[in-house]
Amino acid sequence: MPDRPGAPTRAWQRMLSGRRLDLLDPSPLDVEITDIAHGLARVARWNGQTLGDHAFSVAQHSLLVEQIFCRRLPHATPDERLTALLHDAPEYVIGDMISPFKAVVGGGYKLIEERLQRAIHLRFSLGASMDEKLKKEIKKADQVAAYFEATLLAGFQIGEAAKFFGRPSGIVLGPEDLSPQPVKCIEAAFLSRFNEIETLRAAQPARRELREDAKAG
């Protein structure tokens, strides 16, 4: 719904947490994981054109990508795992735009997406920019997930999906791995996985030393 005629111009979104997130200049202080989980669980992948009684959400996709990422890189650090889980986190605000439409819209969408991703990474102490090697590994996991989503949920033929997303090797997923889940269930699962990774991050020696130094100071 558009704002009424004559209303002040705004580029911010009111969140259920009470935060007011500026889309053009997002602050890490206005990023909350509960807002991310809530939003991503309600954003449908593939514009909702998937099989099942429920939409296959970006939150469920994110969990799948992080799972594939960890299967491919079992020794990934907790920071890398969290980066994989949050790889599509900006979509809690801007939605999931399918690749053909992104190509039409152009760079404006990408710029906003990048600003939001930077704010999210800073909020969770992941650094403003992502290592290129890590970015490529997450992208590979993302494409594996997209291939199986396309063939098992979105009506793509195997050859067609392979042309766009590549044919995965070494990883096999079935319908039981991609069964679309109810919103509340997947929101809770996303938050649970986030908290599991945060527990692992807090246990890292470097982070323990930082906490001890802070207490000593």
C-alpha positions, -999 to 999 in steps of 0.1 A, spaced: 0 0 0 15 34 -10 18 62 15 -10 88 11 -5 117 -13 14 145 3 29 123 31 66 129 39 90 109 18 104 79 36 128 52 29 125 32 61 106 1 72 90 -3 106 100 -36 121 79 -57 146 108 -53 171 102 -16 170 133 -8 150 130 16 121 154 4 94 165 29 68 168 11 34 192 37 19 215 40 49 208 10 71 224 10 106 236 -22 122 220 -10 154 185 -14 137 192 -50 127 176 -77 149 178 -114 143 141 -119 153 131 -95 125 153 -113 101 138 -147 110 102 -134 110 106 -118 76 125 -146 58 100 -172 70 73 -152 52 91 -145 20 85 -172 -7 112 -185 -30 104 -189 -67 76 -162 -64 56 -189 -46 55 -212 -77 64 -243 -57 47 -275 -48 33 -282 -13 7 -268 11 32 -241 23 55 -217 5 91 -227 4 105 -197 23 138 -179 21 144 -189 57 141 -226 48 163 -220 18 189 -204 40 189 -233 64 193 -257 34 222 -236 20 240 -236 54 235 -274 57 250 -280 22 278 -255 29 287 -275 60 285 -308 42 309 -295 16 332 -278 42 328 -298 74 357 -278 90 341 -244 83 344 -220 112 313 -208 131 317 -174 116 317 -190 81 286 -210 90 268 -179 102 277 -161 70 262 -189 50 230 -189 71 227 -151 66 236 -151 29 201 -140 18 193 -120 50 186 -87 32 155 -103 17 138 -99 50 133 -63 40 134 -63 2 119 -96 -6 132 -124 -29 134 -112 -65 139 -139 -90 170 -137 -112 152 -127 -145 136 -97 -127 169 -87 -111 184 -85 -146 156 -62 -157 157 -39 -126 195 -34 -128 219 -20 -102 196 -1 -79 183 -33 -62 218 -47 -59 231 -15 -42 204 -16 -16 210 -53 -11 247 -48 -6 241 -20 19 217 -41 39 241 -71 38 269 -49 51 248 -37 80 238 -72 89 274 -84 88 285 -56 111 256 -62 134 268 -98 140 305 -91 139 312 -108 106 330 -79 90 318 -54 64 330 -74 34 331 -111 27 363 -130 17 361 -139 -20 369 -175 -14 341 -178 12 317 -160 -11 324 -185 -39 319 -215 -15 285 -201 -3 275 -194 -39 283 -231 -48 261 -242 -19 234 -218 -30 234 -232 -65 232 -268 -53 201 -258 -32 186 -239 -62 191 -270 -84 172 -293 -60 145 -267 -53 141 -262 -90 137 -299 -98 118 -311 -67 96 -281 -61 95 -256 -89 87 -278 -119 121 -276 -138 133 -305 -158 167 -319 -148 184 -307 -180 169 -273 -177 179 -269 -140 214 -281 -148 218 -255 -175 210 -226 -151 223 -239 -118 248 -266 -127 245 -303 -119 255 -310 -83 281 -338 -76 286 -355 -43 253 -343 -27 219 -359 -31 187 -344 -17 152 -358 -19 117 -345 -14 119 -351 24 148 -326 26 129 -299 9 93 -304 22 80 -268 26 73 -261 63 47 -239 81 59 -203 87 61 -206 125 80 -238 124 106 -225 100 109 -192 118 117 -212 150 141 -235 132 160 -205 117 163 -188 152 174 -221 167 202 -227 142 213 -191 146 216 -196 184 234 -229 179 260 -211 157 263 -182 181 270 -206 209 299 -221 188 311 -186 180 312 -176 217 332 -207 225 360 -198 201 393 -192 219 398 -157 203 363 -146 215 368 -160 250 400 -140 252 382 -108 241 355 -113 268 381 -119 295 401 -88 284 369 -68 285 361 -80 320 397 -72 332 394 -37 318 
